[in-house]
Each structure stands twice: as structure tokens, then as C-alpha cells.
Amino acid sequence: MKPGRKKGWIVALTLSMVMVLGACGTNKGNDANGSGADGAASLADIEAKAKEEGSVVSVGMPDDWANWKDTWNDIQTKYAISHSDTDMSSAEEIAKFDAEKKKPTADIGDVGIAFGNVAIDKGVTQPYKPSHWDEVPDWAKDKDGHWVVGYQGTISFLTNKNLVKNPPKSWEDLKNGDYKIVVGDVTKAAQAQMAVLAAAIAFGGDEKNIEPGIAFFEDLAKKGRLSNADAKVANIEKGEVPVTLLWDFNALNYRDQINKDQFEVAVPQEGSVVSGYATIINKYVPHPNAAKLTREYIFSDEGQINLAKGYARPIRDSVKLPDDVAAKLLPKEEYKNAKPVDDYKVWDETSKSLPQQWQDRILVHMN
């Protein structure tokens, strides 16, 4: 996954797109919403018009994040549609769509799920329900199709087995260990804040009540077990990070980058939090059909497999991953107690108070 500015969270082709296009004309998702803002055009029409447009411009979807590279290459090869991307944060993507209303340059973006409703409220998105709409869980889509999660992440433990004899598989294991733990900068980083929420969920809390998570880390801080180290690949490789809390796609990627046999990744057994990234199509889109075709491809089997190659767990459970791709990910049963956020507007308000709570109750014990 991409290490740069992306969102703070910081990803064998079994069904050809021809089959997808042929089968999707009568799909219930598109019947419910036509083809988004354009009415009832068929997917064949969208494909034809997308080829005429000849280009798709994305933001926040660079080659090295979630293996977007393979998807862009496929779109160019299959449809002769060129592609360019400018990497930016979720907030920056929304601001760009809004600022360029009169002279839009971007077609589609990829934002953290918490920013989906922000984009709607800002009035910069248009709806489009892809053909596999019914396979996307309700928590992972706007009811009208303004945003749709294509891949998901879950807070997990990345453990250096050279430093920790018994890698933790649960929050209780983590609590009872004798090693340092890296959470990240909870005052700024969304991934670190989600780690606190994951602990809260495990101990009976939720986005409205993060006290169980704060209390858990406060106890660790008082025992001197929280590290200020930065959980960068270089620091992990140097042995400065015994255990760190990361999105599973980051943890799995780091594991394989450094030494797969040296590191273990586990989703805490008591519970964790699931979130995801969603595509948004610009309301003022310069290439509307290319944007819709891109969303279609992302949710096709090929597109979902491409994301899995980048360690991002596909949102469609029905996709059969090739064995070598499935081996990159954790087994599905590891996620049985991982839960999505029910209300991101509530979480947005809760997360605003988290930096001060972290400062007052945790950082004071780390200095």
C-alpha cells in the first residue's frame, strides 16, 4: 500500500469484463438507479461513450496504493482509455472537486469512508450504482450510490517474532505482554485513532463511547509499554518496533516487504474495527462515462482481485481469489469479531475529542 499522503490510514482473472458487461444490463442495482446521473443508459452504451471520451483522471488513486496500477493498466488495455492521477488526501480531493466546478479536471477519487458523507454534504458527487451493487454490504455504500467502498481494512497487530516470543492474538495478550507497543500519533493520524476505537469495540464500546479504548492504552502507558517510535518500514526493519497496530493491508504489506517469516499479523480476537475506502465520482466530471466504467471495473472480479494483490481485502465476498493472491491475505475467519462503524457522523464528533484525551491521559505518562 502507498506510504505517502493518502488519507491517514495511512490493496488470475476469473470473470472477463465482457461477461460483466453482458450480464449487467438487467442487474437490479442499475435498474434501481439507471446509470447514475445519466439515466438508463446500458453498460454497453457507457463503455462506448467512455472509449470516445478516451481518458479518465483520478485523484488519490496512485499506482502504488492498493495496486491501482493493475486496474489502470487493464482499463487502458481493454478500452484504450488513458489515465492520470494526482495523489492527495480525502479532504483535498473533495476540495478540488468543489474548487474546480467551472473548469473540472478530475473524474473520480478514492476517499476514506468517513469522507463519503462529507463529499455529499459539499455537493460534489453524483450517484452511480455499479452492477455488483447488491453484493456490497449496507455499511459500505451510500443508499443512492454517491460513494461505494471497494476495499476494506481492519486494525490488526504486526509482531516482530525476533523480539516477541509469543505474538499477541488478542487485546488480552497485548495487555499481559512485556514488550513495547507502537500505536502511532493518535493526535493526528486516522489509523492510530482507529486503533483506539478498535480497542473500545473489543471491550464493549463503540464510536459513541471510546472510554474502554482510552482506558486500555492508559493502563499500558502507566506501565511504560507504549513507544514513541514511528512505525515506518525502516524502523520496523531495524528492530525498533516489537508490536505495532496497523490496518491489516499495511501490516501484511510491511510483513512481506521485510521478511514474511519474521513477522506475524493477527486481527485481535475480542474485536476490532473495519473501515474502507470509497470511490466518489465528481458531480462536474469531465469524462462521466469513463468514471462510471472505472467504478464498474473496480467492482468486477478482475478489479477486486487487483485490489487484493495490493493487500486490500475486497468488499465483495463472492470473488474467488487465485491461490497466490489469497495467500497474501488473512483467512476470513480472523475477521469474525471485527465490526464497522455504525455512524460516521458520530465518530467524526468523537474523534475530535480524542487528541485532547490522548494528551491528558496517555502522553503524560510517556514523557
VENZI-V821615 format. One line per field, one symbol per residue. burial: b if it has 24 or more other C-alpha atoms within 12 Angstrom, else e. A space follows every 10 residues. Layout:
BEGIN
burial->???
END
This chain:
BEGIN
burial->bbbebbbbbb bebebebeeb beebbebebb bebbbbbeee bbbbebbebb bebbbbbbbb bbbbbbbbbb bbebbbebbe bbbbbbbbbb bbbbbbbbee eeebbbbbbb bbbbbbbbbb eeebbbbbbb bbbbbbeebb bbbbbbbbbb bbbbbbbbbb bebbeebbbb beebbebebb bbbbbbbebb bbbbbbbbbb bbbebbbbbb bbbbbbbbeb beebbbbbbb bbbeebbebb bbbbbbbbbb bbbbbbeeee ebbbbbbbbb bbbbbbbbbb bbbbbbbbbb bbbbbbbbbb bbbbbbbbbb bbbbbbeebe beeebbebbb eeebbebbbb beebeebbeb bebbbebbee bbbeebe
END
